[in-house]
Amino acid sequence: MAKHSGKIIFVILFGIIIIQTTFIPQLSVYKIVPNLAVSFLAALAVIRKKNIFKTAFLTGLILDVFSGLSFGIITTSLILSVFVISVLSSKFLKNPEVIVLALITFLGVITYNLVLFTLANLSSLSIILDNTVQILLIIGLKIIFETVMALMFYKFALKLNGQ
């Protein structure tokens, strides 16, 4: 299975992107829309170093096309979060312990959401001060949702990687 895992990952990510851009926004709760692509890439970044940046770049480009944000914001956010996860997992994740895995994924998802939020606000030249608490709450809940989803994807990603 590891021999064809690159193609399988591409098909899975393509399916996730379609679901993310069509179906998932309908499930929004209090303006919180979890990002399946971020969660899946976070799980992959922990165990699969080969082509992870290329995968994050291509996924980001496709998501950028479908988003209403300035082009490149999602791509930049994904690449930076994958970088944080890759660096932390190579330094601290010698034996996969759930708490360390959760912390690394959590930090990567925080990176994604904070970079996305910052770049989106800078690109529109608007700074949101009125709803700061609401925005921080939404970002915090997204981070928790995406971290939990990444942990669920982790077992699946291990099987795809042949481990």
VENWOLIN-V847493 format. One record per backbone hydrogen bond with DSSP energy under -0.5 kcal/mol. CO is the residue of the C=O (numbers start at 1). NH is the residue of the N-H. E is the energy in kcal/mol with one decimal. If there is no record, write none. Layout:
<<CO | NH | E> <CO | NH | E>>
This chain:
<<1 | 4 | -0.6> <2 | 5 | -0.8> <4 | 8 | -2.1> <5 | 9 | -2.9> <6 | 10 | -2.0> <7 | 11 | -2.3> <8 | 12 | -2.7> <9 | 13 | -3.0> <10 | 14 | -2.5> <11 | 15 | -2.3> <12 | 16 | -2.7> <13 | 17 | -2.8> <14 | 18 | -2.2> <15 | 19 | -2.6> <16 | 20 | -3.2> <17 | 21 | -2.4> <18 | 22 | -1.4> <19 | 23 | -1.4> <19 | 24 | -2.4> <20 | 25 | -0.5> <23 | 26 | -1.3> <24 | 27 | -2.1> <25 | 28 | -1.2> <29 | 32 | -1.4> <31 | 33 | -0.7> <32 | 29 | -1.6> <32 | 34 | -0.5> <34 | 36 | -0.8> <35 | 39 | -1.8> <36 | 40 | -2.7> <37 | 41 | -2.7> <38 | 42 | -2.4> <39 | 43 | -1.9> <40 | 44 | -2.3> <41 | 45 | -2.8> <42 | 46 | -1.1> <43 | 47 | -1.0> <44 | 48 | -3.4> <47 | 49 | -0.6> <49 | 52 | -1.1> <51 | 55 | -2.5> <52 | 56 | -2.5> <53 | 57 | -2.5> <54 | 58 | -2.6> <55 | 59 | -2.4> <56 | 60 | -2.6> <57 | 61 | -2.4> <58 | 62 | -2.1> <59 | 63 | -2.5> <60 | 64 | -2.7> <61 | 65 | -1.8> <62 | 66 | -1.3> <63 | 67 | -1.2> <70 | 73 | -1.6> <72 | 76 | -2.5> <73 | 77 | -2.2> <74 | 78 | -2.8> <75 | 79 | -2.5> <76 | 80 | -2.3> <77 | 81 | -2.2> <78 | 82 | -2.6> <79 | 83 | -2.2> <80 | 84 | -2.3> <81 | 85 | -2.4> <82 | 86 | -2.8> <83 | 87 | -2.6> <84 | 88 | -2.5> <85 | 89 | -2.7> <86 | 90 | -2.0> <87 | 91 | -1.5> <88 | 92 | -2.8> <89 | 93 | -1.6> <92 | 94 | -0.8> <94 | 96 | -0.5> <95 | 97 | -1.0> <97 | 101 | -2.8> <98 | 102 | -2.9> <99 | 103 | -2.3> <100 | 104 | -2.7> <101 | 105 | -2.5> <102 | 106 | -2.7> <103 | 107 | -2.4> <104 | 108 | -2.1> <105 | 109 | -2.7> <106 | 110 | -2.4> <107 | 111 | -2.3> <108 | 112 | -2.3> <109 | 113 | -2.5> <110 | 114 | -2.8> <111 | 115 | -2.5> <112 | 116 | -2.6> <113 | 117 | -2.6> <114 | 118 | -2.6> <115 | 119 | -2.9> <116 | 120 | -2.5> <117 | 121 | -2.0> <118 | 122 | -2.4> <119 | 123 | -2.5> <120 | 124 | -1.2> <121 | 126 | -1.8> <122 | 125 | -0.7> <126 | 128 | -0.6> <127 | 129 | -0.9> <129 | 132 | -1.0> <131 | 135 | -2.9> <132 | 136 | -2.7> <133 | 137 | -2.3> <134 | 138 | -2.4> <135 | 139 | -2.8> <136 | 140 | -2.6> <137 | 141 | -2.5> <138 | 142 | -2.5> <139 | 143 | -2.4> <140 | 144 | -2.0> <141 | 145 | -2.7> <142 | 146 | -3.0> <143 | 147 | -2.1> <144 | 148 | -2.4> <145 | 149 | -2.5> <146 | 150 | -2.1> <147 | 151 | -2.1> <148 | 152 | -1.7> <149 | 153 | -2.4> <150 | 154 | -1.5> <151 | 155 | -0.8> <152 | 156 | -0.7> <153 | 157 | -2.8> <154 | 158 | -2.2> <155 | 159 | -1.6> <156 | 160 | -2.0> <157 | 161 | -1.9> <158 | 163 | -2.7> <159 | 162 | -1.1>>
